[in-house]
Amino acid sequence: MNTTVFTRRDFLSFLAGTAFFAMLGLIVMQELLGAATTWLVIRLARGMVDGQVQACAFGWIVVTQTLSYAAGAVSWLYAERAGFSAFGRYLLQFARLNRFQAGLLADAEVREGTEPFLTNETFRVCFDLMYDLQFYTRLFFNLVFNAIVFGIEIDAGLPAAYGLAFAVLVILQWLLRKPLAAAYMTNQRMTNRMLARTYNAWDNIFAGNRYNFGLWHADFRERLAAALRAQIRAIMAREGWSALSGVIALLIVLGAAAWVAVQGAGNAALMVALAATLPRQIEMTVDMHQLTAGMTDLLAIWTRLKGVCEHMQPVVGSDVQARIGFGQLALRDEHRAQTCDSLAAAVSVVLARPNGIVSVRGGNGAGKSSLLTALKCHFRGQAYYLPAHDRLAYRFNVLASASLPASADADDDEDEEPEDIVAEEAARERSGYSSGERQLAVLAEIVQRTAAPLYLLDEWDANLDPANRQRAMRLVEQLAQRARVVEISHRVPGDQSSA
């Protein structure tokens, strides 16, 4: 398997787009307007000292702060768009890189480690990253722009104090990065390990078997406890550092403000400006604390991204061919049968004719399904592969799709409400198919809507009664008239009545 190293920078490229840069532009606008409000408050305070106060000054404060709020609100909309776009690009890239790795279908261990990233972890990472970028970028520009205003209007030492506090916190953050990253990586692994057991909860609960439920429940409890311990360690590491950073920022910034107050005790305009902005400065100290905590959160997300990237191209735990009992399998083409002693021999039989049925025969555990998997890996996109157990999407069971109308009489000019879509999906699920009906529907759709030179059908007649098995056999024979079909089935060779 040729793998291309997928890095965290590659993942970050999924964020780049119009929505992301629009979000950044709106954040800058929001904080510029917020800093303008601070400047207007200082000018108003000085005007009060001089006895020159106009009502319009209050109006300008209201206008600038309102525009700042509006820009911030709209920036969240673009953050959502950027997050959904990033997840969509990720899943599409995952499909492109792994589309022909059929050997992974039967690898339960690799699936358990990778599937949580596909079903929830990467989606959560996308939005945790977007929300943190939106929030902490806003805090950063808030500190920068307001510190500049304080330096111009009050004292040049105040921006230096903010810069010093930030530098100290960044240095401490750098020194603590490895233990924090280790705590978050362990937390991610333990959480994914726990979530992997929720995928089989449905069967173990609703089957009602005390034995199976007991085994599942004991395993889940152990994983839940391990995940909780890892979560507590990660939170304690984060919150302990965040509290320390808050104290450091408070001492440095308010110490500088106190020094300015002592040095300018006789300057009434300076004292008024300092007093008017003191609540803002205390708020900015809190922002400094939050920004430092945000750097810790971003470090945690950066660590979680490593897990996403490591599972971008999962590798089969064992060689598929090693699971095939060559010499124990026979390939039957019409009335001729020959022993399958290698993958090359199987490929030769498949390519001997452009159409017709090749039946794979062998005892339990001989590797019949593994042979079909190996053939899929060999022929890649030329072969259509139907596993014995699948969750493949077909037109008849796609419940909601932009390309498929939810109902025949749906109005194309009106978008359906989310509640209506969910209700219709639930109704369709309640009127679902039995396993046999689904198998027939799958085969019929494959015949009608696919066109491949080779079909690999694994136990296509499972769960079918004799009558439906004959219907299914006729569908397989239709495929065999136009393509080569390699199949594993329960029918007796040479006995069409049993098919």
Secondary structure, DSSP 8 states (H G I E B T S, - for coil): -------HHHHHHTT-SHHHHHHHHHHHHHHHHHHHHHHHHHHHHHHHHHT---HHHHHHHHHHHHHHHHHHHHHHHHHHHHHHHHHHHHHHHHHHHHTT-GGGGG-HHHHHHHHHIIIIIHHHHHHHHHHHHHHHHHHHHHHHHHHHHHHHHT-THHHHHHHHHHHHHHHHHHHTHHHHHHHHHHHHHHHHHHHGGGTTHHHHHHT--HHHHHHHHHHHHHHHHHHHHHHHHHHHHHHHHHHHHHHHHHHHHHHHHHHHHHHTTT-HHHHHHHHHHHHHHHHHHHHHHHHHHHHHHHHHHHHHHHHHHHTSS---SS-GGGGS-TTSEEEEETTEEEEE-SHHHHHHHHHT-SSEEEEEE--TTS-HHHHHHHHHHHHGGGEEEE-SS-----GGG--SBTTB-SSTT--TTS---HHHHHHHHHHHHHT---HHHHHHHHHHHHHHH---SEEEEESTTTT--HHHHHHHHHHHHHHHHHSEEEEE-SS-TT-GGG-
